[in-house]
Amino acid sequence: MFAVIFKAKTGSQDEHYSQTVELMRTLAFEKYNCQDFIAVTEGQQEVTISYWLSQEDIKNWHADSQHRVAQQLGRDTWYDSYVVEVVEILRKYSFGE
């Protein structure tokens, strides 16, 4: 299992941003085998963690034409800066799930 960690400093986020986020989330689950998608915002910091079965799924998601448009809008309008990390999950622990 792999995770993509997206950390951003937010810029101007509008209604179009919210609609695009929902569309991207749906696309990730329905077309690219995303397993989970969690986003948290505090002030101007946003952190999103998505979980994937393979690096191939992540690469295909990244290359999707609709996602490419969203990425450009993010750079142009919605984010002042961001960092993306792709990590492999070696172990998972849980309590009460």
DOLO-560004 format. One record per atom (N, C-alpha, C, CB): residue number from 1; atom name; residue in one letter; x, y, z. Coordinates in steps of 0.2 Angstrom, whole numbers, padded with zeros to 4 digits. Glycine has a CB too. Layout:
  kollo  zase  fidren      X      Y      Z
    NUM    CA       A      X      Y      Z
...
//
This chain:
  kollo  zase  fidren      X      Y      Z
      1     N       M   0004  -0006   0000
      1    CA       M   0000   0000   0000
      1     C       M   0004   0006   0000
      1    CB       M  -0005   0000   0006
      2     N       F   0002   0011  -0003
      2    CA       F   0006   0018  -0004
      2     C       F   0001   0023  -0002
      2    CB       F   0008   0019  -0011
      3     N       A   0004   0029   0000
      3    CA       A   0001   0035   0002
      3     C       A   0004   0041  -0001
      3    CB       A   0001   0036   0010
      4     N       V  -0001   0045  -0003
      4    CA       V   0002   0052  -0006
      4     C       V   0000   0057  -0001
      4    CB       V  -0002   0053  -0013
      5     N       I   0005   0061   0001
      5    CA       I   0004   0066   0006
      5     C       I   0005   0073   0002
      5    CB       I   0009   0065   0012
      6     N       F  -0001   0077   0002
      6    CA       F  -0001   0083  -0001
      6     C       F  -0001   0088   0005
      6    CB       F  -0007   0084  -0006
      7     N       K   0004   0093   0005
      7    CA       K   0004   0098   0010
      7     C       K   0004   0105   0006
      7    CB       K   0010   0097   0015
      8     N       A   0000   0109   0008
      8    CA       A  -0001   0115   0004
      8     C       A  -0002   0121   0009
      8    CB       A  -0006   0115  -0001
      9     N       K   0000   0127   0006
      9    CA       K  -0002   0133   0009
      9     C       K  -0007   0136   0004
      9    CB       K   0005   0139   0010
     10     N       T  -0013   0137   0007
     10    CA       T  -0019   0139   0003
     10     C       T  -0018   0146   0001
     10    CB       T  -0025   0138   0006
     11     N       G  -0021   0147  -0005
     11    CA       G  -0022   0154  -0008
     11     C       G  -0029   0156  -0008
     11    CB       G  -0019   0154  -0015
     12     N       S  -0032   0158  -0014
     12    CA       S  -0039   0160  -0015
     12     C       S  -0043   0153  -0017
     12    CB       S  -0040   0165  -0020
     13     N       Q  -0047   0151  -0012
     13    CA       Q  -0051   0145  -0013
     13     C       Q  -0059   0147  -0014
     13    CB       Q  -0050   0140  -0008
     14     N       D  -0062   0146  -0019
     14    CA       D  -0069   0148  -0020
     14     C       D  -0073   0142  -0021
     14    CB       D  -0069   0152  -0027
     15     N       E  -0079   0143  -0023
     15    CA       E  -0084   0138  -0025
     15     C       E  -0082   0133  -0030
     15    CB       E  -0091   0140  -0027
     16     N       H  -0078   0135  -0035
     16    CA       H  -0076   0131  -0040
     16     C       H  -0071   0126  -0037
     16    CB       H  -0073   0135  -0046
     17     N       Y  -0067   0128  -0032
     17    CA       Y  -0062   0124  -0029
     17     C       Y  -0066   0118  -0026
     17    CB       Y  -0058   0128  -0024
     18     N       S  -0071   0120  -0022
     18    CA       S  -0075   0115  -0018
     18     C       S  -0077   0109  -0023
     18    CB       S  -0080   0118  -0014
     19     N       Q  -0080   0112  -0029
     19    CA       Q  -0083   0107  -0034
     19     C       Q  -0078   0103  -0037
     19    CB       Q  -0087   0111  -0039
     20     N       T  -0072   0106  -0038
     20    CA       T  -0066   0102  -0041
     20     C       T  -0064   0097  -0036
     20    CB       T  -0061   0107  -0043
     21     N       V  -0063   0099  -0030
     21    CA       V  -0061   0094  -0025
     21     C       V  -0065   0088  -0025
     21    CB       V  -0060   0097  -0018
     22     N       E  -0072   0089  -0025
     22    CA       E  -0076   0083  -0025
     22     C       E  -0076   0079  -0031
     22    CB       E  -0084   0086  -0024
     23     N       L  -0075   0082  -0037
     23    CA       L  -0074   0079  -0043
     23     C       L  -0068   0074  -0043
     23    CB       L  -0074   0083  -0049
     24     N       M  -0062   0077  -0040
     24    CA       M  -0056   0074  -0040
     24     C       M  -0056   0068  -0035
     24    CB       M  -0050   0078  -0038
     25     N       R  -0060   0069  -0030
     25    CA       R  -0060   0063  -0025
     25     C       R  -0064   0057  -0028
     25    CB       R  -0064   0066  -0019
     26     N       T  -0070   0059  -0031
     26    CA       T  -0074   0054  -0035
     26     C       T  -0070   0050  -0040
     26    CB       T  -0080   0057  -0038
     27     N       L  -0067   0054  -0044
     27    CA       L  -0063   0051  -0049
     27     C       L  -0057   0046  -0047
     27    CB       L  -0059   0057  -0054
     28     N       A  -0054   0049  -0041
     28    CA       A  -0049   0044  -0038
     28     C       A  -0051   0038  -0036
     28    CB       A  -0045   0048  -0032
     29     N       F  -0057   0038  -0033
     29    CA       F  -0060   0031  -0030
     29     C       F  -0063   0027  -0036
     29    CB       F  -0066   0033  -0026
     30     N       E  -0066   0030  -0041
     30    CA       E  -0070   0026  -0046
     30     C       E  -0065   0024  -0052
     30    CB       E  -0075   0031  -0049
     31     N       K  -0060   0028  -0053
     31    CA       K  -0056   0026  -0059
     31     C       K  -0049   0023  -0057
     31    CB       K  -0056   0032  -0064
     32     N       Y  -0046   0025  -0051
     32    CA       Y  -0039   0024  -0050
     32     C       Y  -0038   0020  -0044
     32    CB       Y  -0036   0031  -0050
     33     N       N  -0043   0017  -0041
     33    CA       N  -0042   0012  -0035
     33     C       N  -0040   0016  -0029
     33    CB       N  -0037   0007  -0037
     34     N       C  -0041   0022  -0028
     34    CA       C  -0040   0025  -0022
     34     C       C  -0044   0022  -0016
     34    CB       C  -0042   0033  -0022
     35     N       Q  -0040   0020  -0011
     35    CA       Q  -0043   0017  -0005
     35     C       Q  -0046   0021   0000
     35    CB       Q  -0038   0012  -0002
     36     N       D  -0043   0027   0001
     36    CA       D  -0045   0032   0006
     36     C       D  -0043   0038   0005
     36    CB       D  -0043   0029   0014
     37     N       F  -0046   0044   0007
     37    CA       F  -0044   0051   0005
     37     C       F  -0046   0055   0011
     37    CB       F  -0048   0053  -0002
     38     N       I  -0041   0058   0014
     38    CA       I  -0043   0062   0020
     38     C       I  -0040   0069   0019
     38    CB       I  -0040   0058   0027
     39     N       A  -0043   0074   0020
     39    CA       A  -0041   0081   0020
     39     C       A  -0043   0085   0026
     39    CB       A  -0044   0084   0014
     40     N       V  -0038   0089   0028
     40    CA       V  -0038   0093   0034
     40     C       V  -0036   0100   0033
     40    CB       V  -0035   0090   0041
     41     N       T  -0039   0105   0035
     41    CA       T  -0037   0112   0034
     41     C       T  -0037   0115   0041
     41    CB       T  -0041   0116   0029
     42     N       E  -0031   0119   0042
     42    CA       E  -0031   0123   0048
     42     C       E  -0027   0130   0046
     42    CB       E  -0027   0119   0054
     43     N       G  -0031   0135   0046
     43    CA       G  -0029   0141   0044
     43     C       G  -0027   0141   0037
     43    CB       G  -0022   0143   0048
     44     N       Q  -0021   0142   0035
     44    CA       Q  -0019   0142   0028
     44     C       Q  -0015   0136   0026
     44    CB       Q  -0015   0148   0026
     45     N       Q  -0015   0131   0031
     45    CA       Q  -0012   0125   0029
     45     C       Q  -0017   0119   0028
     45    CB       Q  -0008   0122   0036
     46     N       E  -0016   0116   0022
     46    CA       E  -0020   0110   0020
     46     C       E  -0016   0104   0020
     46    CB       E  -0024   0111   0014
     47     N       V  -0018   0098   0023
     47    CA       V  -0015   0092   0022
     47     C       V  -0020   0087   0020
     47    CB       V  -0011   0090   0029
     48     N       T  -0018   0083   0014
     48    CA       T  -0022   0078   0011
     48     C       T  -0018   0072   0011
     48    CB       T  -0025   0080   0004
     49     N       I  -0021   0066   0013
     49    CA       I  -0017   0060   0013
     49     C       I  -0022   0055   0009
     49    CB       I  -0015   0057   0020
     50     N       S  -0020   0052   0004
     50    CA       S  -0024   0047   0000
     50     C       S  -0020   0041   0000
     50    CB       S  -0025   0050  -0007
     51     N       Y  -0023   0035   0000
     51    CA       Y  -0020   0029   0000
     51     C       Y  -0022   0025  -0006
     51    CB       Y  -0023   0025   0006
     52     N       W  -0017   0021  -0009
     52    CA       W  -0017   0018  -0015
     52     C       W  -0014   0011  -0015
     52    CB       W  -0014   0022  -0021
     53     N       L  -0017   0007  -0019
     53    CA       L  -0014   0000  -0019
     53     C       L  -0007  -0001  -0023
     53    CB       L  -0019  -0005  -0023
     54     N       S  -0006   0004  -0028
     54    CA       S   0000   0003  -0032
     54     C       S   0003   0010  -0034
     54    CB       S  -0001  -0002  -0038
     55     N       Q   0009   0010  -0035
     55    CA       Q   0012   0016  -0038
     55     C       Q   0009   0017  -0045
     55    CB       Q   0020   0015  -0038
     56     N       E   0008   0012  -0049
     56    CA       E   0005   0013  -0055
     56     C       E  -0002   0017  -0055
     56    CB       E   0004   0006  -0059
     57     N       D  -0006   0015  -0050
     57    CA       D  -0012   0019  -0049
     57     C       D  -0011   0026  -0048
     57    CB       D  -0016   0016  -0043
     58     N       I  -0006   0028  -0044
     58    CA       I  -0004   0034  -0042
     58     C       I  -0002   0038  -0049
     58    CB       I   0001   0035  -0037
     59     N       K   0002   0035  -0052
     59    CA       K   0005   0038  -0059
     59     C       K  -0001   0039  -0063
     59    CB       K   0010   0033  -0062
     60     N       N  -0005   0035  -0064
     60    CA       N  -0011   0035  -0069
     60     C       N  -0016   0041  -0066
     60    CB       N  -0015   0029  -0069
     61     N       W  -0017   0042  -0060
     61    CA       W  -0021   0047  -0057
     61     C       W  -0017   0054  -0058
     61    CB       W  -0021   0046  -0049
     62     N       H  -0011   0054  -0057
     62    CA       H  -0007   0060  -0058
     62     C       H  -0008   0063  -0066
     62    CB       H   0000   0059  -0056
     63     N       A  -0008   0058  -0070
     63    CA       A  -0008   0059  -0077
     63     C       A  -0015   0060  -0080
     63    CB       A  -0004   0054  -0081
     64     N       D  -0020   0059  -0076
     64    CA       D  -0027   0060  -0079
     64     C       D  -0028   0067  -0081
     64    CB       D  -0032   0058  -0073
     65     N       S  -0031   0068  -0087
     65    CA       S  -0032   0074  -0090
     65     C       S  -0036   0079  -0086
     65    CB       S  -0036   0074  -0097
     66     N       Q  -0041   0077  -0082
     66    CA       Q  -0045   0081  -0078
     66     C       Q  -0041   0083  -0072
     66    CB       Q  -0052   0077  -0075
     67     N       H  -0037   0078  -0069
     67    CA       H  -0033   0080  -0064
     67     C       H  -0027   0085  -0066
     67    CB       H  -0029   0074  -0061
     68     N       R  -0025   0085  -0072
     68    CA       R  -0020   0089  -0074
     68     C       R  -0023   0097  -0074
     68    CB       R  -0018   0087  -0081
     69     N       V  -0029   0097  -0076
     69    CA       V  -0033   0104  -0076
     69     C       V  -0033   0106  -0069
     69    CB       V  -0040   0103  -0080
     70     N       A  -0035   0102  -0065
     70    CA       A  -0036   0104  -0057
     70     C       A  -0029   0106  -0055
     70    CB       A  -0038   0098  -0053
     71     N       Q  -0023   0102  -0057
     71    CA       Q  -0017   0104  -0054
     71     C       Q  -0015   0111  -0057
     71    CB       Q  -0012   0099  -0057
     72     N       Q  -0016   0113  -0063
     72    CA       Q  -0015   0119  -0065
     72     C       Q  -0019   0125  -0062
     72    CB       Q  -0016   0120  -0073
     73     N       L  -0025   0124  -0061
     73    CA       L  -0029   0128  -0057
     73     C       L  -0026   0129  -0050
     73    CB       L  -0036   0126  -0057
     74     N       G  -0024   0124  -0047
     74    CA       G  -0021   0124  -0040
     74     C       G  -0015   0129  -0040
     74    CB       G  -0019   0117  -0038
     75     N       R  -0010   0128  -0045
     75    CA       R  -0004   0132  -0046
     75     C       R  -0006   0139  -0047
     75    CB       R   0000   0129  -0051
     76     N       D  -0011   0140  -0051
     76    CA       D  -0013   0147  -0054
     76     C       D  -0017   0151  -0048
     76    CB       D  -0017   0147  -0060
     77     N       T  -0021   0148  -0044
     77    CA       T  -0026   0151  -0040
     77     C       T  -0026   0149  -0033
     77    CB       T  -0033   0151  -0043
     78     N       W  -0027   0142  -0032
     78    CA       W  -0029   0140  -0026
     78     C       W  -0024   0139  -0021
     78    CB       W  -0033   0133  -0027
     79     N       Y  -0018   0138  -0023
     79    CA       Y  -0012   0137  -0018
     79     C       Y  -0007   0142  -0019
     79    CB       Y  -0010   0130  -0019
     80     N       D  -0004   0144  -0014
     80    CA       D   0002   0148  -0014
     80     C       D   0009   0144  -0015
     80    CB       D   0003   0152  -0008
     81     N       S   0008   0138  -0012
     81    CA       S   0014   0133  -0013
     81     C       S   0011   0126  -0010
     81    CB       S   0020   0135  -0008
     82     N       Y   0015   0121  -0013
     82    CA       Y   0013   0114  -0010
     82     C       Y   0019   0109  -0011
     82    CB       Y   0007   0111  -0014
     83     N       V   0019   0104  -0007
     83    CA       V   0023   0098  -0008
     83     C       V   0020   0092  -0008
     83    CB       V   0028   0099  -0001
     84     N       V   0022   0087  -0012
     84    CA       V   0019   0081  -0013
     84     C       V   0024   0075  -0011
     84    CB       V   0016   0080  -0020
     85     N       E   0022   0071  -0007
     85    CA       E   0026   0065  -0005
     85     C       E   0023   0059  -0006
     85    CB       E   0029   0066   0003
     86     N       V   0026   0054  -0009
     86    CA       V   0023   0047  -0011
     86     C       V   0027   0043  -0006
     86    CB       V   0024   0045  -0018
     87     N       V   0024   0039  -0002
     87    CA       V   0027   0035   0003
     87     C       V   0024   0028   0003
     87    CB       V   0027   0037   0010
     88     N       E   0028   0023   0004
     88    CA       E   0026   0016   0005
     88     C       E   0024   0014   0012
     88    CB       E   0031   0011   0002
     89     N       I   0019   0011   0013
     89    CA       I   0017   0009   0020
     89     C       I   0019   0002   0022
     89    CB       I   0009   0010   0021
     90     N       L   0024   0002   0026
     90    CA       L   0027  -0004   0028
     90     C       L   0023  -0008   0033
     90    CB       L   0034  -0003   0031
     91     N       R   0020  -0005   0038
     91    CA       R   0016  -0008   0043
     91     C       R   0010  -0003   0045
     91    CB       R   0020  -0009   0050
     92     N       K   0005  -0006   0048
     92    CA       K  -0001  -0003   0050
     92     C       K  -0003  -0005   0057
     92    CB       K  -0007  -0003   0045
     93     N       Y  -0005  -0001   0061
     93    CA       Y  -0007  -0002   0068
     93     C       Y  -0014   0001   0069
     93    CB       Y  -0002   0000   0073
     94     N       S  -0018  -0002   0073
     94    CA       S  -0024   0002   0074
     94     C       S  -0027   0000   0081
     94    CB       S  -0029   0000   0069
     95     N       F  -0031   0004   0083
     95    CA       F  -0035   0003   0090
     95     C       F  -0042   0004   0089
     95    CB       F  -0032   0007   0096
     96     N       G  -0047   0000   0090
     96    CA       G  -0054   0001   0090
     96     C       G  -0057   0002   0083
     96    CB       G  -0055   0008   0094
     97     N       E  -0054  -0001   0078
     97    CA       E  -0057  -0001   0072
     97     C       E  -0060  -0007   0070
     97    CB       E  -0052   0001   0066
//
